[in-house]
């Protein structure tokens, strides 16, 4: 089969989805399945829905449209704060969106009225990670205006952690979000159906907390696809961490010096590298490079060492494995490496059913 490629084991994704739904459901937390990693692939999205996921979330409206056209029956949430230039599309295709800007909410209202539909919104709160979110001091005035917008159904609040600032969704943060939800409900005499506490980084908080307060929702991608929590990247017990496998092919093996020779200048990556002289070694070249995947995010399952990479090649120390031209090497991938690889048009995606 053609290389480089990513083998995708649907059965392992299905198992992880079912297990996570059971784990979080034990404390009354609903899971939203985040599909941005797989670009809204309808086959993979259908596996999530078939195993109990009712809401699918994606950062790109293009991926939501892809799933809808692929016949995936679900409620759709736009994960990234809407762009003004895409508001009409968002109202047309997404049932729910995460929001933090009143100007955008007003436009969502405008197009919802034009389309004669109701668009659901979740207001995002800034609780320390410093990505999207309304500052807590401003939430009351924002809610007041949102409640007056026609065509808009204010259904909940949420927050994001461990994405930009690496801030942990700990007990204090979750208690703060719960307290804000309770106060807003009391002040405005409303019922919020979704209090979304975060993402795959919330696992340790969930396991250690006796009470989850008003948190009843999490947005999970990494835990479903890689079987890990995203705060420390630790494996979640019973889950598969190898649903995705990167396969790359060897296109050259030669005995060469371990240290480049000649006058040294910057390489293709704009760096002046330092190399350890280990004498002659068996050097292998793989038909994949930085254009396809960040090298630091892949872990070989063979007894080889990655020496470096250029845009189209990865160079390895092949001395211990002694692999031949045409042989393939399997790699596990960290989240960002998998995200890049799945977005590469040069890597074949092989779904194993």
C-alpha positions in Angstrom: 0.0 0.0 0.0 1.1 3.5 -0.8 3.3 5.4 1.7 3.6 7.6 3.6 0.2 6.9 5.1 -1.8 6.9 8.4 -3.6 3.7 9.3 -6.8 4.6 11.2 -8.3 1.8 13.4 -12.0 2.6 13.5 -12.7 -0.2 16.1 -10.3 1.4 18.6 -11.9 4.9 18.1 -15.3 3.3 18.7 -14.1 1.6 21.9 -12.6 4.8 23.3 -15.8 6.7 22.5 -18.0 4.2 24.2 -15.7 4.0 27.3 -15.4 7.8 27.7 -19.1 8.2 27.4 -19.4 5.6 30.2 -16.7 7.2 32.4 -17.9 10.7 32.2 -21.6 9.7 32.2 -21.2 8.2 35.6 -21.1 11.7 37.0 -23.6 13.2 34.7 -21.2 14.8 32.2 -22.2 14.8 28.5 -19.4 14.5 25.9 -19.2 16.6 22.8 -17.0 14.9 20.1 -14.4 17.2 18.6 -13.7 16.3 15.0 -11.2 19.0 14.0 -8.3 16.5 14.3 -9.8 14.3 11.6 -11.0 17.2 9.4 -14.6 16.3 9.9 -14.1 12.9 8.2 -17.7 11.6 7.8 -16.7 7.9 8.3 -14.9 8.7 11.6 -17.6 11.2 12.7 -20.3 8.5 12.1 -18.4 6.1 14.4 -18.6 8.8 17.2 -22.4 9.2 16.6 -22.9 5.4 16.4 -21.3 5.1 19.8 -23.4 7.7 21.6 -22.1 11.1 20.7 -25.0 13.5 20.1 -23.1 16.7 19.4 -20.1 17.0 17.1 -17.8 20.1 17.3 -15.4 21.5 14.9 -13.3 24.7 14.6 -13.9 24.9 10.8 -17.3 25.4 9.3 -15.9 23.6 6.2 -15.6 20.4 8.2 -19.1 20.8 9.6 -20.4 21.1 6.0 -18.4 18.0 5.0 -20.0 16.0 7.8 -23.5 17.2 6.9 -23.0 16.4 3.2 -21.6 13.0 4.3 -24.9 12.2 5.9 -23.8 12.3 9.5 -26.9 12.8 11.7 -25.9 15.0 14.7 -26.2 18.4 16.2 -23.2 20.6 15.2 -21.3 23.1 17.3 -18.8 25.5 15.9 -15.9 25.3 18.3 -13.9 28.4 17.3 -15.4 31.8 17.8 -17.3 32.8 14.6 -15.7 35.1 12.1 -17.8 38.0 10.9 -17.1 37.0 7.3 -18.6 33.5 7.9 -21.7 34.3 10.1 -24.2 33.5 7.4 -22.6 30.1 6.8 -22.4 29.4 10.5 -26.1 30.1 11.1 -27.0 27.9 8.1 -24.9 24.9 9.0 -24.1 25.0 12.7 -26.8 24.5 15.4 -24.6 25.9 18.2 -21.6 28.2 18.4 -19.2 29.3 21.1 -19.1 33.1 21.4 -17.3 35.9 23.2 -18.0 39.0 21.0 -21.2 41.0 21.1 -20.7 42.3 17.5 -20.6 38.8 16.2 -23.6 37.7 18.3 -25.6 40.6 16.8 -24.8 39.4 13.3 -25.7 35.8 14.3 -29.1 37.2 15.4 -29.5 39.1 12.1 -29.0 36.1 9.9 -31.0 33.8 12.2 -33.9 36.1 11.7 -33.4 36.1 7.9 -33.3 32.3 7.9 -36.2 32.1 10.3 -34.3 29.8 12.6 -33.0 29.8 16.2 -29.3 29.6 16.6 -28.0 28.4 20.0 -25.0 30.1 21.7 -22.7 29.2 24.5 -20.8 32.2 26.0 -17.1 31.5 26.7 -15.6 32.8 29.8 -11.9 33.8 30.3 -10.7 32.0 33.4 -6.9 32.2 32.9 -5.7 30.3 29.8 -6.0 33.6 27.8 -7.4 32.4 24.6 -11.0 33.2 23.8 -13.5 34.3 26.5 -15.4 37.1 28.2 -13.8 38.5 31.3 -16.0 37.5 34.4 -16.5 41.2 35.2 -18.2 41.7 31.8 -20.4 38.6 31.7 -23.5 40.1 33.3 -23.7 42.9 30.8 -23.1 40.5 27.9 -25.8 38.1 29.1 -28.2 41.0 29.5 -27.8 42.0 25.8 -27.7 38.4 24.5 -31.0 37.7 26.1 -32.6 40.5 24.1 -31.3 39.2 20.8 -34.0 37.7 18.5 -33.2 34.4 16.9 -30.6 33.6 19.5 -31.1 30.9 22.2 -28.6 31.4 25.1 -28.1 27.8 26.3 -24.9 27.9 28.4 -21.5 29.0 29.4 -18.1 27.4 29.0 -14.4 27.9 29.3 -11.2 26.6 27.7 -8.0 25.4 29.4 -4.5 24.0 28.6 -4.6 25.2 24.9 -2.8 28.5 24.9 -1.5 29.2 28.4 -1.3 25.6 29.6 -3.6 26.5 32.6 -5.0 23.5 34.4 -8.8 23.1 34.8 -8.4 22.4 38.5 -11.0 22.4 41.2 -10.8 26.1 41.8 -11.4 26.9 38.1 -14.3 24.5 37.9 -15.8 25.9 41.1 -15.5 29.4 39.7 -17.3 28.4 36.5 -20.0 26.6 38.4 -20.5 29.6 40.7 -20.9 32.0 37.7 -23.5 29.6 36.2 -25.5 29.5 39.4 -25.3 33.3 39.8 -26.4 34.0 36.2 -29.3 31.6 36.5 -30.5 33.2 39.7 -30.0 36.8 38.5 -31.6 36.5 35.1 -34.1 33.8 36.1 -32.9 31.4 33.3 -31.8 27.8 33.1 -28.5 27.0 31.4 -28.5 23.5 29.9 -24.8 23.4 29.1 -21.9 24.3 31.5 -18.9 23.2 29.4 -15.9 22.9 31.7 -13.3 22.3 29.1 -11.7 19.5 27.1 -9.5 16.4 27.4 -7.4 18.3 29.9 -10.2 18.0 32.5 -9.7 14.2 33.1 -7.6 14.6 36.3 -10.0 17.1 37.8 -12.9 14.8 37.0 -11.2 11.7 38.6 -10.1 13.6 41.7 -13.3 15.6 42.4 -16.0 14.3 44.7 -18.4 16.9 43.4 -18.4 18.3 39.9 -20.7 21.2 40.7 -22.7 22.5 37.8 -20.2 21.2 35.1 -22.2 18.9 32.9 -20.3 19.0 29.6 -16.8 18.5 28.1 -15.5 18.8 24.6 -13.3 15.8 23.8 -11.0 15.1 20.9 -7.6 14.0 22.1 -9.0 11.5 24.6 -11.2 9.9 22.0 -8.6 9.6 19.3 -5.4 9.2 21.3 -6.7 7.7 24.6 -4.9 10.4 26.6 -5.7 13.4 28.8 -4.2 16.5 27.4 -2.8 18.1 30.5 0.1 15.7 31.1 -0.5 13.5 28.1 -1.0 10.5 30.4 -2.8 7.4 29.1 -6.4 7.0 30.3 -6.8 3.5 31.7 -8.5 0.9 29.4 -8.3 3.3 26.4 -6.4 2.6 23.1 -3.5 5.1 22.4 -2.6 3.5 19.0 -5.7 4.1 16.9 -3.5 6.1 14.5 -0.3 4.8 13.0 2.1 6.7 10.7 3.8 4.5 8.2 6.9 5.8 6.3 9.1 4.0 3.7 12.8 3.8 3.5 14.2 5.2 0.2 17.9 5.0 1.0 20.3 3.1 3.3 24.0 3.8 3.2 27.0 3.5 5.5 28.1 7.1 5.9 29.8 9.3 8.5 27.7 10.4 11.4 29.0 14.0 11.2 28.6 16.2 8.1 31.9 17.4 6.7 32.9 20.6 4.9 32.3 24.3 5.7 29.2 24.7 7.9 26.4 27.2 7.2 22.7 27.3 8.0 20.7 24.3 6.8 17.3 24.2 5.1 15.6 24.9 8.5 17.7 28.1 9.0 19.8 26.5 11.8 23.4 25.7 12.4 23.2 22.2 13.7 25.8 20.5 16.0 26.5 16.8 15.4 28.1 14.2 17.6 30.9 12.2 15.8 30.0 8.5 16.2 32.1 7.3 13.3 30.5 5.4 10.4 26.8 4.5 10.9 24.0 3.0 8.8 22.0 6.0 7.8 18.5 5.6 6.4 16.3 8.1 4.7 12.5 8.1 4.9 10.1 9.5 2.2 8.5 12.0 4.6 9.6 15.4 6.0 8.8 18.5 8.0 6.3 19.6 5.3 4.2 16.6 6.3 4.7 16.2 10.1 6.7 17.9 12.9 9.5 15.4 13.6 9.5 16.0 17.4 5.9 14.8 17.5 6.5 11.2 16.1 7.8 8.2 18.1 9.3 5.3 16.2 8.0 1.8 17.1 11.2 0.3 15.6 14.7 0.4 17.2 15.8 3.4 15.2 16.9 6.9 16.1 15.7 10.0 14.3 18.8 12.1 13.5 17.0 15.1 11.8 14.8 16.1 8.9 14.5 18.5 6.0 11.3 19.5 4.2 10.9 16.1 2.4 13.2 13.7 4.2 13.7 12.2 7.6 17.2 10.9 8.3 17.5 8.0 10.8 20.3 5.9 12.4 19.4 2.5 11.1 22.4 0.7 12.6 20.5 -1.4 15.1 17.5 -2.3 12.9 19.4 -2.7 9.6 16.2 -2.1 7.6 16.4 -2.2 3.8 15.1 0.0 1.0 11.4 -0.5 0.6 10.9 -1.5 4.3 8.5 0.6 6.3 8.7 2.1 9.8 5.7 2.6 12.1 5.4 5.7 14.3 3.0 6.7 17.1 2.0 10.4 16.9 1.5 13.1 19.5 -1.6 15.3 19.0 -0.1 18.2 17.1 1.9 15.8 14.9 -1.2 13.9 14.1 -3.2 17.1 13.4 -0.5 18.2 10.8 -0.2 14.7 9.3 -3.9 14.3 8.8 -4.0 17.7 7.1 -1.1 16.7 4.7 -2.4 16.0 1.2 0.8 13.9 0.6 -0.1 11.4 3.3 -2.6 8.7 2.4 -5.4 8.1 5.0 -6.1 4.4 5.3 -9.3 3.7 7.4 -9.3 0.1 8.8 -12.8 -1.1 9.5 
